[in-house]
Structure formats: structure tokens, C-alpha cells
Amino acid sequence: MSTTGEELLKSFDLLPEPEKHQVASEIMRRAFAFTPDLDDAQLALAYSEFSEADRKLAEGGIEDYKRGLISEDAE
């Protein structure tokens, strides 16, 4: 590792925890940035393929929520 890299790590170690998390998040965002070319037709196809499954999950979630409210009211 270069001297500059070692100096960077030493200064990183001196940061308070919240700042370490912010710096680490920014480094990861920059290092792994991925911006694919989005094709509207491909997105539309993907949305249509998963719309039924999404609807079922949403409806199931509503039913679970209702059951939770009923059980809370019973307490």
C-alpha cells in the first residue's frame, strides 16, 4: 500500500464513528456505482411480469395488517 493510502487509513481511524460511516458509505457508493442504460421497453416488460406477484403480496400484506389490528383491538 502506498504511503498516501496508509496516511488516509490512519486519518480515517481518527474519525468519530458517525463520520466513519459517512465516509465509508461515500467510498462504497463511488467505488461500486452502477448506472446501466435503462430501456423503457425492458422496464415495462419487467413491471408487467411482476405486477401480479406484487398485487398478491400487497393484498396479503393488507390482510396481515387487518388481522394485526383486530388482535390489538381484542387486547
C-alpha positions as CSV (number, residue, x, y, z in Angstrom):
1,M,0.0,0.0,0.0
2,S,1.3,3.5,-0.8
3,T,2.2,6.0,1.8
4,T,-0.8,8.1,0.8
5,G,-3.1,5.1,1.4
6,E,-1.6,4.4,4.8
7,E,-2.0,8.1,5.8
8,L,-5.6,8.0,4.6
9,L,-6.3,4.9,6.7
10,K,-4.7,6.5,9.8
11,S,-6.8,9.7,9.4
12,F,-9.9,7.5,8.9
13,D,-9.2,5.7,12.2
14,L,-9.2,9.1,14.0
15,L,-12.7,10.0,12.8
16,P,-15.7,9.6,15.1
17,E,-17.9,6.6,14.3
18,P,-20.7,8.5,12.6
19,E,-18.2,10.2,10.3
20,K,-16.5,6.9,9.6
21,H,-19.9,5.5,8.4
22,Q,-20.5,8.5,6.2
23,V,-17.0,8.3,4.6
24,A,-17.3,4.5,4.2
25,S,-20.7,4.9,2.5
26,E,-19.5,7.5,0.1
27,I,-16.4,5.4,-0.8
28,M,-18.6,2.4,-1.5
29,R,-21.1,4.5,-3.5
30,R,-18.3,5.8,-5.7
31,A,-16.4,2.5,-6.0
32,F,-19.5,0.4,-6.9
33,A,-21.5,3.0,-8.8
34,F,-23.6,1.3,-11.5
35,T,-25.6,3.2,-13.9
36,P,-27.0,0.9,-16.6
37,D,-28.6,2.1,-19.7
38,L,-32.3,1.7,-18.9
39,D,-34.5,0.8,-21.8
40,D,-38.2,1.8,-21.3
41,A,-39.4,-1.3,-23.2
42,Q,-37.4,-3.6,-20.9
43,L,-38.6,-1.8,-17.8
44,A,-42.2,-2.1,-19.0
45,L,-41.8,-5.8,-19.6
46,A,-40.3,-6.3,-16.1
47,Y,-43.1,-4.4,-14.4
48,S,-45.7,-6.4,-16.3
49,E,-44.1,-9.7,-15.4
50,F,-44.1,-8.9,-11.7
51,S,-47.3,-6.9,-11.4
52,E,-49.5,-9.9,-10.5
53,A,-47.0,-11.1,-7.9
54,D,-46.7,-7.6,-6.5
55,R,-50.5,-7.3,-6.3
56,K,-50.8,-10.6,-4.4
57,L,-48.1,-9.5,-1.9
58,A,-49.8,-6.2,-1.4
59,E,-53.2,-7.9,-0.8
60,G,-51.6,-10.4,1.6
61,G,-50.0,-7.5,3.4
62,I,-53.3,-5.7,3.8
63,E,-54.9,-8.9,5.2
64,D,-52.0,-9.3,7.7
65,Y,-52.4,-5.7,8.7
66,K,-56.1,-6.2,9.3
67,R,-55.5,-9.3,11.4
68,G,-53.0,-7.3,13.5
69,L,-55.4,-4.5,14.1
70,I,-58.1,-6.9,15.1
71,S,-55.8,-8.7,17.6
72,E,-54.7,-5.3,19.0
73,D,-58.3,-4.3,19.5
74,A,-59.0,-7.6,21.3
75,E,-56.3,-6.9,23.9
